[in-house]
């Protein structure tokens, strides 16, 4: 199979991936549509590299992931062959530069990867999202050269990363964390417990946020890179969840874990800044997961209602059904464009916090509405495990919770509306 790593050969011919593709204006082009001599293409138009990635990941998802979705959901465990395939195809190293054995593509490509995988299984998509938009990103941005050389090739080839932030008393109020990193010479000793940690069952690297000085409040929060075999680090019992069951979610305990100062990511006391910026980007990934999920539900539902007959005609032929489908398709398209716009803004270096919150909030709301309607259109079979709609229905709910609840997104959006 042609993996994402194969795009390296064509990348030299595509020097600018950080902006949508451009074309020459036609004679009828209005001058107001021209920006610096070029026309900005629609948000749903991709560069050659991006289109190749979308095609490749779509094929992988359908050929390799789809046959195992039901099994993984029932067993609450990702199949090892899937994780291996993700690494082999470069899906877990989309933005990692080629000198560290990554694909070296753009941020938008990572969003397309998450979307296409979520279209088949959101449980696999969240692993891909966390690895690309959180773990790889923070090391590329704030890691020392030694940390990059140590971890990026491993994250590109065989090591899953886990993002350790939430605690029992610090969910939405993330900076109320109690995990302590006690300084002692050239070392820190980390003690505390993180909860609801995704990827923790498979992780070989844990990105841990802990407070080095509680007297400074959130300005004492520091990021650390801990390998799985760190003495005193243990992963607890996996949560038995409603949604994304194959994705591991476990508590992670730190019992006086000795950490050298070289394992500090970035600067001591700067962790809160890194975290805020990182989660803003991660929310775009969740938006992609939700629109992919909703598309997956539509994929399995529309053919069913077109084939099933009631009162002597296909269910699809009833105008009420057509109008409902049209409404959901319209909302889904709006959510997709919000997500694509936030991704393009991020990779262009433009402000995107409000747009990221909007895409995360709206995509999750739309996904829940779409999958609910899909089950209604399918009728009784919609709630059976014989069809994937019921799994998409369960999986959609998490989008309104993790990486910032719906209310947190609305609060963030509102802050940017003061100067309307």
C-alpha positions in Angstrom: 0.0 0.0 0.0 1.2 3.5 -0.8 1.5 5.2 2.6 1.8 8.8 3.5 5.5 8.5 3.6 5.4 8.2 -0.2 4.4 11.8 -0.6 8.0 12.9 0.2 8.9 12.4 -3.5 6.4 14.9 -4.7 6.9 17.4 -1.9 9.8 19.1 -3.6 7.6 20.1 -6.4 5.0 21.6 -4.0 7.0 24.2 -2.1 4.1 25.9 -0.4 1.8 23.7 1.6 0.8 26.3 4.2 -1.8 28.0 2.1 -4.6 26.7 -0.1 -3.7 26.0 -3.7 -3.8 29.0 -6.1 -4.6 29.4 -9.8 -4.3 32.2 -12.4 -7.4 34.5 -12.5 -9.7 34.1 -15.5 -10.8 37.1 -17.6 -14.0 37.2 -15.7 -12.4 37.3 -12.3 -13.5 40.2 -10.2 -10.6 42.2 -8.9 -11.9 41.9 -5.3 -11.3 38.2 -5.5 -7.7 38.6 -6.2 -5.2 38.6 -3.4 -1.6 39.5 -4.3 -2.2 38.3 -7.8 -3.7 34.9 -6.9 -7.1 33.6 -6.2 -7.7 31.8 -2.9 -9.3 28.5 -3.6 -12.4 27.2 -1.8 -11.7 25.6 1.6 -12.6 22.2 0.4 -10.0 22.2 -2.4 -6.8 20.4 -1.6 -3.2 20.5 -2.8 -1.9 17.4 -4.6 -0.1 16.2 -1.5 -3.3 16.7 0.6 -5.4 14.9 -1.9 -2.9 12.0 -2.0 -3.0 11.8 1.8 -6.8 11.8 1.9 -6.9 9.0 -0.7 -4.3 6.9 1.1 -5.8 7.2 4.5 -9.3 6.5 3.2 -8.1 3.3 1.6 -6.3 2.2 4.8 -9.4 3.0 6.9 -11.7 1.0 4.7 -9.4 -1.9 4.0 -7.7 -2.4 7.4 -9.7 -0.7 10.1 -13.3 -1.3 9.0 -13.2 -5.1 9.3 -12.0 -4.8 12.9 -14.2 -2.0 14.2 -16.9 -4.2 15.8 -14.3 -6.6 17.4 -12.3 -3.7 18.8 -15.4 -2.0 20.2 -16.6 -5.2 21.9 -13.2 -6.0 23.4 -12.5 -2.4 24.3 -9.0 -2.6 22.7 -7.2 -1.4 19.6 -5.9 -4.2 17.5 -2.1 -4.2 17.4 -2.1 -4.6 13.6 -3.9 -1.3 13.3 -1.4 0.6 15.4 1.4 -1.0 13.4 -0.3 0.0 10.2 -0.7 3.6 11.4 3.0 3.8 12.0 4.0 2.1 8.7 1.9 4.6 6.7 3.1 7.6 8.6 -0.3 8.5 9.9 1.2 9.1 13.4 3.9 11.4 12.1 2.2 13.7 9.6 3.9 16.9 10.6 7.2 15.5 11.9 10.0 16.7 9.6 11.7 14.1 7.4 15.0 14.5 9.2 13.3 12.9 12.2 11.8 10.2 10.0 8.4 11.8 9.7 6.2 12.7 6.7 6.9 16.4 6.9 3.5 17.4 5.7 1.3 20.3 6.8 -1.2 20.7 9.7 -4.2 20.5 7.3 -3.1 17.1 6.2 -3.2 15.8 9.8 -6.7 17.1 10.0 -7.7 15.2 6.9 -6.1 12.0 8.3 -8.2 12.3 11.5 -11.4 13.0 9.6 -11.0 10.1 7.2 -10.2 7.6 10.0 -13.1 8.9 12.2 -15.4 8.2 9.2 -14.7 4.5 10.0 -13.7 4.4 13.7 -13.5 7.5 16.0 -11.6 5.3 18.5 -8.7 5.0 16.2 -9.0 8.6 15.1 -8.5 10.0 18.6 -5.2 8.1 18.9 -4.1 9.7 15.6 -5.3 13.1 16.7 -3.5 13.2 20.1 -0.3 11.9 18.5 -0.3 14.5 15.7 -1.9 17.6 17.2 -0.7 17.4 20.8 2.4 15.2 21.4 4.3 15.7 18.2 3.4 19.3 18.0 4.6 20.3 21.5 7.9 18.5 21.1 8.5 20.1 17.7 7.7 23.6 19.1 9.3 23.5 22.5 11.6 20.5 22.7 15.4 20.9 22.8 17.3 19.5 19.9 18.3 16.5 22.1 14.7 15.9 23.0 13.7 16.1 19.3 16.4 13.6 18.3 15.4 11.2 21.1 11.7 11.3 20.8 10.5 12.4 17.3 12.0 9.4 15.4 10.4 7.1 18.0 7.0 8.8 17.8 7.3 8.5 14.0 8.0 4.7 14.0 6.9 2.8 17.1 6.0 4.9 20.2 2.6 6.2 21.1 2.4 9.4 23.1 -0.1 10.2 25.9 -1.2 13.6 27.1 -1.4 13.8 30.9 -3.3 16.8 32.1 -6.7 16.1 33.7 -7.2 15.1 37.4 -10.0 14.4 39.7 -10.4 18.0 40.7 -9.1 19.6 37.5 -11.2 18.9 34.4 -12.4 22.1 32.8 -10.4 24.0 35.5 -7.3 22.3 34.3 -4.8 24.5 36.1 -6.2 23.5 39.5 -4.1 20.3 39.2 -2.5 18.8 42.4 0.2 16.8 40.8 3.5 18.1 42.3 7.0 18.1 40.7 9.2 18.8 43.7 12.6 20.4 42.7 15.7 18.8 44.2 19.0 19.9 42.6 19.2 18.6 39.0 16.0 16.5 39.5 12.3 16.8 40.2 10.2 14.2 42.0 6.7 13.9 40.6 3.8 12.7 42.7 0.1 12.6 41.9 -2.6 11.0 39.8 -3.9 11.9 36.3 -7.3 10.7 35.3 -9.1 9.9 32.0 -5.8 9.7 30.1 -6.2 8.7 26.5 -3.7 6.3 24.8 -2.3 5.4 28.2 -2.5 1.7 27.6 -0.3 1.8 24.5 1.8 4.8 25.4 5.6 4.6 25.5 5.9 8.4 26.2 3.9 10.4 28.7 3.7 14.2 28.4 3.0 15.2 32.1 1.9 18.5 33.4 2.8 19.1 37.1 3.2 22.1 39.3 6.8 22.8 40.6 5.7 25.6 42.9 2.2 25.9 44.2 2.9 29.4 45.6 3.0 30.7 42.0 -0.3 29.2 41.1 -0.7 28.2 37.5 2.7 29.8 36.7 4.3 26.9 38.5 3.0 24.4 35.9 5.7 22.7 34.0 5.7 20.0 31.2 7.8 16.9 31.5 8.6 14.0 29.1 8.5 10.6 30.9 9.2 7.3 29.3 6.8 4.4 30.3 9.5 2.5 32.2 10.1 5.4 34.6 10.3 4.0 38.1 7.1 4.9 40.1 5.0 5.5 37.0 2.0 3.1 36.8 -1.0 2.9 34.5 -4.3 2.0 36.3 -7.4 0.0 35.3 -8.9 1.0 32.0 -12.3 2.8 32.1 -15.3 0.9 30.9 -16.8 3.6 28.6 -19.9 4.4 26.6 -18.0 6.0 23.7 -14.8 5.3 21.8 -14.5 2.0 23.7 -11.4 0.8 21.8 -9.5 3.9 22.8 -7.7 3.3 26.1 -8.6 5.7 28.9 -6.8 5.0 32.2 -5.6 6.7 35.4 -1.9 7.3 35.5 -0.1 7.3 38.9 3.1 9.0 39.7 4.7 7.8 43.0 7.7 10.0 43.6 9.0 9.6 40.1 12.5 10.9 39.7 12.9 13.1 36.7 16.1 14.8 35.5 16.0 18.5 34.5 16.8 17.5 30.9 13.3 15.9 30.8 11.6 19.3 31.3 10.0 20.3 28.0 10.6 24.0 27.3 11.0 26.2 30.4 10.1 25.6 34.0 6.8 27.4 34.8 5.8 27.8 31.1 3.8 24.6 30.9 0.5 26.5 31.3 1.2 28.5 28.2 2.2 25.5 26.1 -0.9 23.7 27.3 -3.3 26.5 26.3 -1.8 26.9 22.9 -1.7 23.2 22.3 -5.3 22.6 23.2 -6.5 25.3 20.9 -4.9 23.3 18.0 -6.2 20.0 19.4 -9.7 21.3 19.2 -9.5 21.5 15.5 -8.6 17.8 15.5 -11.7 17.0 17.5 -13.7 19.0 15.0 -12.3 16.8 12.3 -13.1 13.7 14.3 -16.7 14.8 14.7 -17.3 15.7 11.1 -15.7 12.4 10.1 -17.9 10.5 12.5 -21.0 12.2 11.2 -20.0 11.5 7.6 -19.5 7.8 8.5 -23.0 7.7 10.0 -24.5 9.2 6.8 -22.5 6.8 4.7 -24.2 3.8 6.2 -27.6 5.4 6.5 -28.4 7.0 3.2 -28.0 3.8 1.1 -30.3 2.0 3.6 -33.1 4.5 3.4 -32.8 4.5 -0.4 -33.3 0.7 -0.5 -35.8 0.1 2.3 -39.4 0.2 1.2 -42.5 1.2 3.2 -46.0 1.8 1.8 -44.8 0.6 -1.6 -42.0 3.0 -2.1 -38.4 3.6 -0.8 -38.2 5.5 2.5 -36.0 8.0 0.7 -38.9 9.0 -1.6 -40.8 10.6 1.2 -40.3 14.3 1.1 -40.1 14.5 4.9 -37.1 12.3 4.9 -35.5 14.2 2.0 -35.9 17.4 3.8 -34.4 16.1 7.0 -31.4 14.6 5.2 -30.9 17.9 3.3 -30.9 19.8 6.6 -28.4 17.5 8.2 -26.1 17.5 5.1 -26.2 21.3 5.2 -25.2 21.5 8.9 -22.5 18.9 8.3 -21.1 20.9 5.4 -21.1 24.1 7.6 -19.2 22.2 10.4 -16.7 20.9 7.9 -16.0 24.4 6.5 -15.6 25.8 10.0 -13.1 23.1 10.8 -11.2 23.5 7.5 -11.1 27.3 8.0 -9.6 26.9 11.5 -7.0 24.5 10.2 -6.0 26.8 7.4 -5.7 29.8 9.8 -3.5 27.8 12.1 -1.1 26.7 9.5 -1.0 30.2 8.0 0.1 31.6 11.3 -3.1 33.7 11.8 -5.2 34.0 15.0 -7.5 31.0 15.2 -8.5 30.5 18.9 -12.1 31.7 18.3 -12.4 29.7 15.1 -11.0 26.6 16.8 -13.5 26.8 19.6 -16.3 27.4 17.0 -15.4 24.4 14.9 -15.0 22.1 18.0 -18.3 23.2 19.5 -20.4 23.2 16.3 -18.9 20.0 14.9 -19.7 18.1 18.1 -23.3 19.5 18.2 -23.9 18.7 14.6 -22.4 15.2 14.9 -24.8 14.4 17.8 -27.7 15.7 15.8 -26.8 13.9 12.6 -26.2 10.5 14.2 -29.4 10.8 16.1 -31.3 11.4 12.9 -29.5 8.6 11.2 -30.8 6.1 13.8 -34.4 7.5 13.4 -34.2 7.2 9.6 -33.1 3.6 9.9 -35.8 2.7 12.4 -35.4 -0.5 14.5 -32.2 -1.7 12.9 -30.6 1.6 13.7 -30.2 0.7 17.4 -28.8 -2.8 16.7 -25.1 -3.6 16.5 -25.6 -5.1 13.0 -25.2 -1.6 11.7 -22.5 1.0 12.6 -25.0 3.8 13.3 -25.4 2.9 17.0 -21.7 3.0 17.5 -21.4 6.4 15.9 -24.3 7.5 18.1 -22.4 6.4 21.3 -19.1 7.8 20.0 -20.5 11.3 19.2 -21.2 12.2 22.8 -17.5 12.5 23.8 -17.1 15.4 21.3 -19.1 17.6 23.6 -16.8 16.7 26.6 -13.1 16.2 26.0 -10.6 18.9 25.0 -12.9 21.5 26.4 -16.6 21.0 27.0 -19.3 22.6 24.9 -19.8 25.3 27.6 -16.1 26.0 27.7 -16.0 26.5 24.0 -19.0 28.9 24.2 -17.2 30.9 26.9 -14.1 31.1 24.8 -16.1 32.3 21.8 -17.9 34.9 23.9 -14.6 36.4 25.0 -13.8 37.2 21.4 -17.2 38.8 20.8 -16.8 41.6 23.3 -15.4 43.8 20.5 -18.1 42.8 18.0 
